[in-house]
Every structure is written in C-alpha cells, then in structure tokens.
C-alpha cells in the first residue's frame, strides 16, 4: 500500500528528531496495515506517529504514553487543530501498563524508547 504523507509534520522536528525524515515516514506508513483500529505508542514523545498515521487511518485511534507529564503537554499542544485530534489520547503512565480494556491493541509502537530506559545491573 502506498499511502501519502497527508500532514506537514515539520512543526514536530526537534534537534533530537533528525532521524525522523521522509524516508522513515514512508517506511512507517507502508508497515502499518490499513485495518489497524487501536494504536498504542510507548514513549510517544510528541506523538509524531499519530500525526503521520492517523490521516490515512480514518478508523484508528491512538493512545500515546509517556512517563513525563511535560512531554504529554507538549504533544497535546502539537496536536491542537489537527483534524484527527479527537482520535488521540495522550497520558502520563508507566509504559508497562496499557490503560486499555483488556490491555490489548492492534499495533504497539516503541520508536527510539529504549535509549531512555535505564539499565538494571
């Protein structure tokens, strides 16, 4: 499936997100099946995945989890005015606890999250 990049996500570019480019966006769009209905992103950051995926997945909902409330607030600000914002829920939460009925989702993303996890010795 060849989906279009439907939204300008340049507002989400930060010095630490240089790896997220058009090639990565296309890869993500091609990898996610069209029938996905519930997306969960662990360590959602600014919810870039929602900005990229939801325009081409009109029946999908997105739950972004972050362990930091300040990140959730920044992501909510970045979503302001997005036509798909009503299908997005962002919250501060431990990443190992999915706040969903039955704890299940069609797709779980964790992009660049492991770099922030402290190593247990």
N, CA, C and O atoms as CSV, one atom per row, in Angstrom:
chain,resi,resn,atom,element,x,y,z
A,1,UNK,N,N,0.841,-1.170,0.000
A,1,UNK,CA,C,0.000,0.000,0.000
A,1,UNK,C,C,0.891,1.239,0.000
A,1,UNK,O,O,1.846,1.330,0.771
A,2,UNK,N,N,0.571,2.177,-0.862
A,2,UNK,CA,C,1.365,3.397,-0.966
A,2,UNK,C,C,0.540,4.573,-0.463
A,2,UNK,O,O,-0.205,5.182,-1.231
A,3,UNK,N,N,0.665,4.891,0.802
A,3,UNK,CA,C,-0.087,5.991,1.406
A,3,UNK,C,C,0.687,7.286,1.247
A,3,UNK,O,O,1.917,7.296,1.195
A,4,UNK,N,N,-0.050,8.363,1.172
A,4,UNK,CA,C,0.550,9.691,1.051
A,4,UNK,C,C,0.850,10.264,2.437
A,4,UNK,O,O,0.187,9.930,3.419
A,5,UNK,N,N,1.841,11.115,2.497
A,5,UNK,CA,C,2.103,11.870,3.717
A,5,UNK,C,C,1.135,13.043,3.680
A,5,UNK,O,O,1.307,13.976,2.896
A,6,UNK,N,N,0.106,12.990,4.540
A,6,UNK,CA,C,-1.013,13.925,4.457
A,6,UNK,C,C,-0.883,15.177,5.310
A,6,UNK,O,O,-1.726,16.069,5.215
A,7,UNK,N,N,0.122,15.264,6.119
A,7,UNK,CA,C,0.195,16.409,7.021
A,7,UNK,C,C,1.625,16.876,7.129
A,7,UNK,O,O,2.551,16.066,7.169
A,8,UNK,N,N,1.806,18.181,7.177
A,8,UNK,CA,C,3.135,18.744,7.367
A,8,UNK,C,C,3.531,18.533,8.819
A,8,UNK,O,O,2.939,19.127,9.720
A,9,UNK,N,N,4.524,17.692,9.047
A,9,UNK,CA,C,4.965,17.386,10.405
A,9,UNK,C,C,6.240,18.145,10.762
A,9,UNK,O,O,6.903,17.805,11.741
A,10,UNK,N,N,6.589,19.158,9.988
A,10,UNK,CA,C,7.821,19.895,10.265
A,10,UNK,C,C,7.780,20.577,11.627
A,10,UNK,O,O,8.829,20.810,12.227
A,11,UNK,N,N,6.584,20.901,12.127
A,11,UNK,CA,C,6.462,21.518,13.449
A,11,UNK,C,C,6.972,20.586,14.547
A,11,UNK,O,O,7.315,21.034,15.641
A,12,UNK,N,N,7.018,19.304,14.250
A,12,UNK,CA,C,7.447,18.324,15.234
A,12,UNK,C,C,8.944,18.070,15.199
A,12,UNK,O,O,9.462,17.312,16.019
A,13,UNK,N,N,9.641,18.687,14.269
A,13,UNK,CA,C,11.085,18.468,14.164
A,13,UNK,C,C,11.815,19.182,15.288
A,13,UNK,O,O,11.602,20.368,15.540
A,14,UNK,N,N,12.667,18.446,15.943
A,14,UNK,CA,C,13.495,18.980,17.010
A,14,UNK,C,C,14.921,18.532,16.751
A,14,UNK,O,O,15.136,17.630,15.941
A,15,UNK,N,N,15.907,19.133,17.412
A,15,UNK,CA,C,17.293,18.695,17.194
A,15,UNK,C,C,17.515,17.210,17.464
A,15,UNK,O,O,18.409,16.602,16.876
A,16,UNK,N,N,16.711,16.622,18.347
A,16,UNK,CA,C,16.896,15.200,18.655
A,16,UNK,C,C,16.074,14.288,17.750
A,16,UNK,O,O,16.116,13.067,17.906
A,17,UNK,N,N,15.329,14.861,16.809
A,17,UNK,CA,C,14.499,14.025,15.943
A,17,UNK,C,C,14.974,14.041,14.496
A,17,UNK,O,O,14.185,13.777,13.590
A,18,UNK,N,N,16.229,14.340,14.266
A,18,UNK,CA,C,16.748,14.415,12.898
A,18,UNK,C,C,16.617,13.082,12.162
A,18,UNK,O,O,16.559,13.058,10.933
A,19,UNK,N,N,16.570,11.992,12.890
A,19,UNK,CA,C,16.438,10.663,12.273
A,19,UNK,C,C,15.067,10.470,11.631
A,19,UNK,O,O,14.918,9.644,10.731
A,20,UNK,N,N,14.054,11.233,12.088
A,20,UNK,CA,C,12.707,11.075,11.539
A,20,UNK,C,C,12.627,11.939,10.287
A,20,UNK,O,O,12.432,13.152,10.366
A,21,UNK,N,N,12.776,11.313,9.157
A,21,UNK,CA,C,12.765,12.039,7.899
A,21,UNK,C,C,11.673,11.464,6.988
A,21,UNK,O,O,10.900,10.602,7.406
A,22,UNK,N,N,11.619,11.940,5.759
A,22,UNK,CA,C,10.579,11.479,4.848
A,22,UNK,C,C,10.696,9.980,4.555
A,22,UNK,O,O,9.684,9.296,4.407
A,23,UNK,N,N,11.920,9.474,4.473
A,23,UNK,CA,C,12.108,8.041,4.217
A,23,UNK,C,C,11.557,7.206,5.375
A,23,UNK,O,O,10.915,6.180,5.150
A,24,UNK,N,N,11.806,7.645,6.615
A,24,UNK,CA,C,11.275,6.915,7.768
A,24,UNK,C,C,9.755,7.007,7.790
A,24,UNK,O,O,9.076,6.023,8.087
A,25,UNK,N,N,9.222,8.174,7.481
A,25,UNK,CA,C,7.777,8.359,7.453
A,25,UNK,C,C,7.141,7.398,6.456
A,25,UNK,O,O,6.141,6.752,6.768
A,26,UNK,N,N,7.704,7.302,5.277
A,26,UNK,CA,C,7.166,6.394,4.255
A,26,UNK,C,C,7.254,4.929,4.716
A,26,UNK,O,O,6.326,4.149,4.502
A,27,UNK,N,N,8.359,4.574,5.339
A,27,UNK,CA,C,8.534,3.213,5.856
A,27,UNK,C,C,7.442,2.888,6.875
A,27,UNK,O,O,6.840,1.816,6.825
A,28,UNK,N,N,7.191,3.813,7.792
A,28,UNK,CA,C,6.158,3.607,8.811
A,28,UNK,C,C,4.777,3.479,8.169
A,28,UNK,O,O,4.009,2.586,8.526
A,29,UNK,N,N,4.465,4.352,7.240
A,29,UNK,CA,C,3.171,4.292,6.568
A,29,UNK,C,C,2.972,2.962,5.838
A,29,UNK,O,O,1.873,2.407,5.841
A,30,UNK,N,N,4.021,2.461,5.224
A,30,UNK,CA,C,3.923,1.201,4.492
A,30,UNK,C,C,3.839,-0.005,5.424
A,30,UNK,O,O,3.269,-1.031,5.053
A,31,UNK,N,N,4.393,0.104,6.619
A,31,UNK,CA,C,4.446,-1.033,7.538
A,31,UNK,C,C,3.150,-1.248,8.319
A,31,UNK,O,O,2.895,-2.355,8.793
A,32,UNK,N,N,2.346,-0.227,8.457
A,32,UNK,CA,C,1.140,-0.325,9.286
A,32,UNK,C,C,-0.052,-0.747,8.427
A,32,UNK,O,O,-0.394,-0.061,7.464
A,33,UNK,N,N,-0.679,-1.862,8.765
A,33,UNK,CA,C,-1.833,-2.338,7.989
A,33,UNK,C,C,-3.020,-1.374,8.071
A,33,UNK,O,O,-3.248,-0.744,9.103
A,34,UNK,N,N,-3.755,-1.271,6.995
A,34,UNK,CA,C,-4.897,-0.354,6.913
A,34,UNK,C,C,-6.012,-0.713,7.881
A,34,UNK,O,O,-6.814,0.150,8.237
A,35,UNK,N,N,-6.083,-1.971,8.315
A,35,UNK,CA,C,-7.175,-2.392,9.202
A,35,UNK,C,C,-6.913,-2.122,10.681
A,35,UNK,O,O,-7.744,-2.469,11.521
A,36,UNK,N,N,-5.799,-1.522,11.011
A,36,UNK,CA,C,-5.479,-1.203,12.404
A,36,UNK,C,C,-6.538,-0.256,12.971
A,36,UNK,O,O,-6.905,0.733,12.336
A,37,UNK,N,N,-7.022,-0.573,14.173
A,37,UNK,CA,C,-8.031,0.272,14.829
A,37,UNK,C,C,-7.519,0.908,16.111
A,37,UNK,O,O,-7.941,2.012,16.455
A,38,UNK,N,N,-6.625,0.244,16.825
A,38,UNK,CA,C,-6.092,0.797,18.079
A,38,UNK,C,C,-4.574,0.759,18.039
A,38,UNK,O,O,-3.962,-0.307,17.982
A,39,UNK,N,N,-3.978,1.953,18.070
A,39,UNK,CA,C,-2.527,2.095,18.089
A,39,UNK,C,C,-2.124,2.584,19.470
A,39,UNK,O,O,-2.725,3.513,20.008
A,40,UNK,N,N,-1.116,1.964,20.033
A,40,UNK,CA,C,-0.536,2.417,21.293
A,40,UNK,C,C,0.933,2.684,21.022
A,40,UNK,O,O,1.632,1.867,20.422
A,41,UNK,N,N,1.385,3.841,21.475
A,41,UNK,CA,C,2.805,4.140,21.348
A,41,UNK,C,C,3.398,4.320,22.736
A,41,UNK,O,O,2.986,5.192,23.500
A,42,UNK,N,N,4.368,3.480,23.043
A,42,UNK,CA,C,5.075,3.537,24.323
A,42,UNK,C,C,6.234,4.503,24.188
A,42,UNK,O,O,7.103,4.328,23.334
A,43,UNK,N,N,6.244,5.515,25.027
A,43,UNK,CA,C,7.254,6.554,24.889
A,43,UNK,C,C,6.936,7.392,23.664
A,43,UNK,O,O,7.749,7.482,22.744
A,44,UNK,N,N,5.762,8.004,23.643
A,44,UNK,CA,C,5.228,8.647,22.440
A,44,UNK,C,C,5.924,9.941,22.040
A,44,UNK,O,O,5.758,10.395,20.907
A,45,UNK,N,N,6.694,10.545,22.929
A,45,UNK,CA,C,7.310,11.816,22.573
A,45,UNK,C,C,6.247,12.816,22.171
A,45,UNK,O,O,5.245,12.964,22.871
A,46,UNK,N,N,6.440,13.505,21.062
A,46,UNK,CA,C,5.476,14.494,20.591
A,46,UNK,C,C,4.358,13.883,19.748
A,46,UNK,O,O,3.630,14.604,19.065
A,47,UNK,N,N,4.225,12.591,19.792
A,47,UNK,CA,C,3.162,11.856,19.075
A,47,UNK,C,C,3.287,12.011,17.563
A,47,UNK,O,O,2.282,12.110,16.859
A,48,UNK,N,N,4.512,12.029,17.069
A,48,UNK,CA,C,4.729,12.124,15.624
A,48,UNK,C,C,4.001,11.010,14.876
A,48,UNK,O,O,3.471,11.228,13.786
A,49,UNK,N,N,3.978,9.823,15.464
A,49,UNK,CA,C,3.311,8.698,14.807
A,49,UNK,C,C,1.834,8.996,14.564
A,49,UNK,O,O,1.296,8.635,13.517
A,50,UNK,N,N,1.188,9.638,15.499
A,50,UNK,CA,C,-0.220,9.996,15.313
A,50,UNK,C,C,-0.368,10.967,14.152
A,50,UNK,O,O,-1.271,10.817,13.330
A,51,UNK,N,N,0.504,11.952,14.077
A,51,UNK,CA,C,0.448,12.942,13.002
A,51,UNK,C,C,0.652,12.306,11.634
A,51,UNK,O,O,0.086,12.761,10.639
A,52,UNK,N,N,1.455,11.259,11.588
A,52,UNK,CA,C,1.760,10.605,10.324
A,52,UNK,C,C,0.721,9.548,9.962
A,52,UNK,O,O,0.301,9.466,8.808
A,53,UNK,N,N,0.305,8.744,10.928
A,53,UNK,CA,C,-0.555,7.603,10.638
A,53,UNK,C,C,-2.042,7.933,10.561
A,53,UNK,O,O,-2.732,7.459,9.659
A,54,UNK,N,N,-2.536,8.726,11.483
A,54,UNK,CA,C,-3.987,8.902,11.581
A,54,UNK,C,C,-4.649,9.526,10.361
A,54,UNK,O,O,-5.787,9.166,10.060
A,55,UNK,N,N,-4.007,10.440,9.641
A,55,UNK,CA,C,-4.678,10.956,8.439
A,55,UNK,C,C,-5.014,9.863,7.422
A,55,UNK,O,O,-5.995,9.988,6.689
A,56,UNK,N,N,-4.229,8.814,7.366
A,56,UNK,CA,C,-4.503,7.757,6.391
A,56,UNK,C,C,-5.179,6.530,7.020
A,56,UNK,O,O,-5.425,5.537,6.334
A,57,UNK,N,N,-5.473,6.598,8.308
A,57,UNK,CA,C,-6.188,5.519,9.007
A,57,UNK,C,C,-7.423,6.114,9.685
A,57,UNK,O,O,-7.425,6.287,10.904
A,58,UNK,N,N,-8.459,6.427,8.931
A,58,UNK,CA,C,-9.604,7.173,9.488
A,58,UNK,C,C,-10.383,6.457,10.577
A,58,UNK,O,O,-11.131,7.101,11.313
A,59,UNK,N,N,-10.230,5.141,10.702
A,59,UNK,CA,C,-10.947,4.403,11.741
A,59,UNK,C,C,-10.074,4.090,12.958
A,59,UNK,O,O,-10.530,3.460,13.912
A,60,UNK,N,N,-8.834,4.529,12.917
A,60,UNK,CA,C,-7.899,4.200,14.001
A,60,UNK,C,C,-7.923,5.241,15.106
A,60,UNK,O,O,-8.178,6.425,14.884
A,61,UNK,N,N,-7.647,4.747,16.311
A,61,UNK,CA,C,-7.472,5.600,17.490
A,61,UNK,C,C,-6.036,5.420,17.957
A,61,UNK,O,O,-5.429,4.371,17.744
A,62,UNK,N,N,-5.502,6.449,18.593
A,62,UNK,CA,C,-4.101,6.454,19.023
A,62,UNK,C,C,-4.037,6.772,20.507
A,62,UNK,O,O,-4.642,7.737,20.975
A,63,UNK,N,N,-3.310,5.961,21.232
A,63,UNK,CA,C,-3.029,6.207,22.643
A,63,UNK,C,C,-1.523,6.358,22.776
A,63,UNK,O,O,-0.774,5.414,22.523
A,64,UNK,N,N,-1.086,7.524,23.167
A,64,UNK,CA,C,0.336,7.775,23.370
A,64,UNK,C,C,0.639,7.834,24.852
A,64,UNK,O,O,-0.016,8.564,25.597
A,65,UNK,N,N,1.627,7.069,25.283
A,65,UNK,CA,C,2.012,7.034,26.689
A,65,UNK,C,C,3.423,7.584,26.854
A,65,UNK,O,O,4.325,7.277,26.075
A,66,UNK,N,N,3.585,8.387,27.867
A,66,UNK,CA,C,4.899,8.911,28.222
A,66,UNK,C,C,5.027,8.873,29.734
A,66,UNK,O,O,4.038,9.015,30.454
A,67,UNK,N,N,6.224,8.685,30.203
A,67,UNK,CA,C,6.438,8.716,31.650
A,67,UNK,C,C,6.588,10.144,32.159
A,67,UNK,O,O,6.637,10.367,33.368
A,68,UNK,N,N,6.661,11.118,31.244
A,68,UNK,CA,C,6.868,12.515,31.631
A,68,UNK,C,C,5.665,13.380,31.261
A,68,UNK,O,O,5.290,13.459,30.092
A,69,UNK,N,N,5.065,14.024,32.253
A,69,UNK,CA,C,3.900,14.879,32.024
A,69,UNK,C,C,4.233,16.053,31.106
A,69,UNK,O,O,3.395,16.460,30.301
A,70,UNK,N,N,5.428,16.597,31.214
A,70,UNK,CA,C,5.789,17.741,30.359
A,70,UNK,C,C,5.789,17.348,28.881
A,70,UNK,O,O,5.429,18.159,28.027
A,71,UNK,N,N,6.184,16.126,28.575
A,71,UNK,CA,C,6.160,15.641,27.191
A,71,UNK,C,C,4.715,15.501,26.716
A,71,UNK,O,O,4.395,15.866,25.585
A,72,UNK,N,N,3.854,14.979,27.567
A,72,UNK,CA,C,2.437,14.847,27.223
A,72,UNK,C,C,1.861,16.228,26.902
A,72,UNK,O,O,1.131,16.379,25.922
A,73,UNK,N,N,2.175,17.211,27.697
A,73,UNK,CA,C,1.663,18.565,27.469
A,73,UNK,C,C,2.173,19.146,26.157
A,73,UNK,O,O,1.413,19.797,25.440
A,74,UNK,N,N,3.442,18.924,25.830
A,74,UNK,CA,C,3.991,19.395,24.553
A,74,UNK,C,C,3.314,18.693,23.381
A,74,UNK,O,O,3.016,19.320,22.365
A,75,UNK,N,N,3.076,17.405,23.522
A,75,UNK,CA,C,2.421,16.647,22.462
A,75,UNK,C,C,0.981,17.120,22.262
A,75,UNK,O,O,0.515,17.219,21.127
A,76,UNK,N,N,0.283,17.408,23.343
A,76,UNK,CA,C,-1.078,17.925,23.242
A,76,UNK,C,C,-1.093,19.264,22.514
A,76,UNK,O,O,-1.978,19.518,21.697
A,77,UNK,N,N,-0.141,20.100,22.800
A,77,UNK,CA,C,-0.028,21.400,22.123
A,77,UNK,C,C,0.213,21.205,20.628
A,77,UNK,O,O,-0.376,21.908,19.807
A,78,UNK,N,N,1.075,20.254,20.272
A,78,UNK,CA,C,1.371,19.985,18.859
A,78,UNK,C,C,0.148,19.431,18.124
A,78,UNK,O,O,0.050,19.566,16.904
A,79,UNK,N,N,-0.782,18.810,18.851
A,79,UNK,CA,C,-1.998,18.249,18.247
A,79,UNK,C,C,-3.098,19.282,18.048
A,79,UNK,O,O,-4.057,19.047,17.312
A,80,UNK,N,N,-2.957,20.412,18.700
A,80,UNK,CA,C,-4.006,21.433,18.640
A,80,UNK,C,C,-4.335,21.774,17.188
A,80,UNK,O,O,-3.456,22.150,16.413
A,81,UNK,N,N,-5.602,21.638,16.833
A,81,UNK,CA,C,-6.060,21.969,15.492
A,81,UNK,C,C,-5.943,20.839,14.482
A,81,UNK,O,O,-6.412,20.976,13.352
A,82,UNK,N,N,-5.333,19.735,14.861
A,82,UNK,CA,C,-5.221,18.601,13.932
A,82,UNK,C,C,-6.609,17.994,13.720
A,82,UNK,O,O,-7.351,17.812,14.685
A,83,UNK,N,N,-6.967,17.682,12.487
A,83,UNK,CA,C,-8.308,17.142,12.226
A,83,UNK,C,C,-8.568,15.792,12.882
A,83,UNK,O,O,-9.722,15.391,13.033
A,84,UNK,N,N,-7.536,15.102,13.264
A,84,UNK,CA,C,-7.672,13.779,13.886
A,84,UNK,C,C,-7.492,13.829,15.401
A,84,UNK,O,O,-7.461,12.779,16.043
A,85,UNK,N,N,-7.375,15.000,15.981
A,85,UNK,CA,C,-7.067,15.150,17.409
A,85,UNK,C,C,-8.079,14.442,18.313
A,85,UNK,O,O,-7.710,13.978,19.392
A,86,UNK,N,N,-9.327,14.352,17.905
A,86,UNK,CA,C,-10.344,13.684,18.734
A,86,UNK,C,C,-10.113,12.184,18.837
A,86,UNK,O,O,-10.683,11.522,19.704
A,87,UNK,N,N,-9.280,11.650,17.956
A,87,UNK,CA,C,-8.987,10.216,17.991
A,87,UNK,C,C,-7.681,9.919,18.722
A,87,UNK,O,O,-7.177,8.796,18.690
A,88,UNK,N,N,-7.150,10.936,19.376
A,88,UNK,CA,C,-5.872,10.796,20.084
A,88,UNK,C,C,-6.098,10.974,21.569
A,88,UNK,O,O,-6.803,11.882,22.008
A,89,UNK,N,N,-5.483,10.085,22.335
A,89,UNK,CA,C,-5.451,10.223,23.791
A,89,UNK,C,C,-3.985,10.121,24.194
A,89,UNK,O,O,-3.283,9.189,23.801
A,90,UNK,N,N,-3.540,11.078,24.973
A,90,UNK,CA,C,-2.165,11.085,25.476
A,90,UNK,C,C,-2.220,11.107,26.989
A,90,UNK,O,O,-3.048,11.801,27.579
A,91,UNK,N,N,-1.340,10.350,27.613
A,91,UNK,CA,C,-1.330,10.387,29.066
A,91,UNK,C,C,0.014,9.967,29.630
A,91,UNK,O,O,0.781,9.225,29.017
A,92,UNK,N,N,0.260,10.472,30.820
A,92,UNK,CA,C,1.428,10.048,31.569
A,92,UNK,C,C,1.073,8.714,32.201
A,92,UNK,O,O,0.023,8.569,32.827
A,93,UNK,N,N,1.950,7.752,32.031
A,93,UNK,CA,C,1.660,6.411,32.530
A,93,UNK,C,C,2.929,5.586,32.511
A,93,UNK,O,O,3.806,5.815,31.679
A,94,UNK,N,N,3.037,4.627,33.420
A,94,UNK,CA,C,4.127,3.655,33.272
A,94,UNK,C,C,3.924,2.925,31.945
A,94,UNK,O,O,2.797,2.576,31.593
A,95,UNK,N,N,4.992,2.699,31.225
A,95,UNK,CA,C,4.875,2.107,29.895
A,95,UNK,C,C,4.492,0.640,29.919
A,95,UNK,O,O,4.035,0.096,28.914
A,96,UNK,N,N,4.676,0.003,31.054
A,96,UNK,CA,C,4.348,-1.426,31.126
A,96,UNK,C,C,2.877,-1.675,31.460
A,96,UNK,O,O,2.456,-2.829,31.535
A,97,UNK,N,N,2.097,-0.626,31.659
A,97,UNK,CA,C,0.677,-0.773,31.984
A,97,UNK,C,C,-0.163,-0.134,30.894
A,97,UNK,O,O,-0.254,1.092,30.825
A,98,UNK,N,N,-0.775,-0.938,30.046
A,98,UNK,CA,C,-1.630,-0.397,28.994
A,98,UNK,C,C,-3.003,-0.064,29.558
A,98,UNK,O,O,-3.727,-0.965,29.981
A,99,UNK,N,N,-3.375,1.205,29.574
A,99,UNK,CA,C,-4.689,1.590,30.108
A,99,UNK,C,C,-5.800,1.419,29.069
A,99,UNK,O,O,-6.472,2.373,28.679
A,100,UNK,N,N,-5.965,0.168,28.637
A,100,UNK,CA,C,-6.993,-0.161,27.657
A,100,UNK,C,C,-7.814,-1.334,28.180
A,100,UNK,O,O,-7.304,-2.166,28.929
A,101,UNK,N,N,-9.082,-1.401,27.788
A,101,UNK,CA,C,-9.870,-2.574,28.171
A,101,UNK,C,C,-9.185,-3.846,27.663
A,101,UNK,O,O,-8.902,-3.966,26.471
A,102,UNK,N,N,-8.928,-4.757,28.531
A,102,UNK,CA,C,-8.261,-5.993,28.148
A,102,UNK,C,C,-6.773,-5.841,27.912
A,102,UNK,O,O,-6.082,-6.824,27.644
A,103,UNK,N,N,-6.266,-4.607,28.010
A,103,UNK,CA,C,-4.838,-4.369,27.819
A,103,UNK,C,C,-4.337,-4.722,26.444
A,103,UNK,O,O,-3.182,-5.119,26.289
A,104,UNK,N,N,-5.198,-4.583,25.423
A,104,UNK,CA,C,-4.783,-5.002,24.093
A,104,UNK,C,C,-4.885,-3.863,23.085
A,104,UNK,O,O,-5.616,-2.892,23.275
A,105,UNK,N,N,-4.121,-4.022,22.005
A,105,UNK,CA,C,-4.119,-3.063,20.912
A,105,UNK,C,C,-3.800,-3.812,19.630
A,105,UNK,O,O,-3.234,-4.905,19.663
A,106,UNK,N,N,-4.163,-3.225,18.510
A,106,UNK,CA,C,-3.836,-3.818,17.216
A,106,UNK,C,C,-2.372,-3.605,16.859
A,106,UNK,O,O,-1.758,-4.432,16.184
A,107,UNK,N,N,-1.824,-2.493,17.317
A,107,UNK,CA,C,-0.451,-2.142,16.984
A,107,UNK,C,C,0.173,-1.419,18.164
A,107,UNK,O,O,-0.400,-0.466,18.692
A,108,UNK,N,N,1.349,-1.873,18.575
A,108,UNK,CA,C,2.099,-1.193,19.631
A,108,UNK,C,C,3.412,-0.729,19.023
A,108,UNK,O,O,4.167,-1.519,18.456
A,109,UNK,N,N,3.666,0.558,19.150
A,109,UNK,CA,C,4.902,1.160,18.641
A,109,UNK,C,C,5.791,1.544,19.810
A,109,UNK,O,O,5.312,1.922,20.879
A,110,UNK,N,N,7.053,1.443,19.596
A,110,UNK,CA,C,8.030,1.927,20.562
A,110,UNK,C,C,9.249,2.374,19.760
A,110,UNK,O,O,10.194,1.613,19.556
A,111,UNK,N,N,9.203,3.605,19.318
A,111,UNK,CA,C,10.241,4.143,18.453
A,111,UNK,C,C,11.232,4.954,19.283
A,111,UNK,O,O,10.860,5.952,19.900
A,112,UNK,N,N,12.463,4.536,19.298
A,112,UNK,CA,C,13.535,5.250,19.989
A,112,UNK,C,C,13.337,5.339,21.502
A,112,UNK,O,O,13.916,6.214,22.145
A,113,UNK,N,N,12.540,4.460,22.073
A,113,UNK,CA,C,12.256,4.493,23.502
A,113,UNK,C,C,13.355,3.847,24.330
A,113,UNK,O,O,13.670,4.325,25.419
A,114,UNK,N,N,13.932,2.786,23.837
A,114,UNK,CA,C,14.913,2.050,24.613
A,114,UNK,C,C,16.135,2.882,25.001
A,114,UNK,O,O,16.794,2.601,26.002
A,115,UNK,N,N,16.427,3.892,24.212
A,115,UNK,CA,C,17.580,4.731,24.549
A,115,UNK,C,C,17.374,5.492,25.869
A,115,UNK,O,O,18.336,5.987,26.456
A,116,UNK,N,N,16.134,5.581,26.326
A,116,UNK,CA,C,15.835,6.311,27.565
A,116,UNK,C,C,15.639,5.403,28.771
A,116,UNK,O,O,15.420,5.886,29.882
A,117,UNK,N,N,15.714,4.099,28.564
A,117,UNK,CA,C,15.496,3.151,29.640
A,117,UNK,C,C,16.816,2.920,30.371
A,117,UNK,O,O,17.847,2.628,29.765
A,118,UNK,N,N,16.747,3.061,31.698
A,118,UNK,CA,C,17.958,2.824,32.495
A,118,UNK,C,C,18.247,1.339,32.579
A,118,UNK,O,O,17.344,0.514,32.718
A,119,UNK,N,N,19.501,1.026,32.493
A,119,UNK,CA,C,19.944,-0.359,32.544
A,119,UNK,C,C,19.918,-0.852,33.978
A,119,UNK,O,O,20.387,-0.168,34.888
A,120,UNK,N,N,19.377,-2.023,34.175
A,120,UNK,CA,C,19.390,-2.641,35.502
A,120,UNK,C,C,20.635,-3.515,35.582
A,120,UNK,O,O,20.802,-4.438,34.785
A,121,UNK,N,N,21.488,-3.233,36.518
A,121,UNK,CA,C,22.730,-4.022,36.658
A,121,UNK,C,C,22.571,-5.174,37.600
A,121,UNK,O,O,23.520,-5.926,37.822
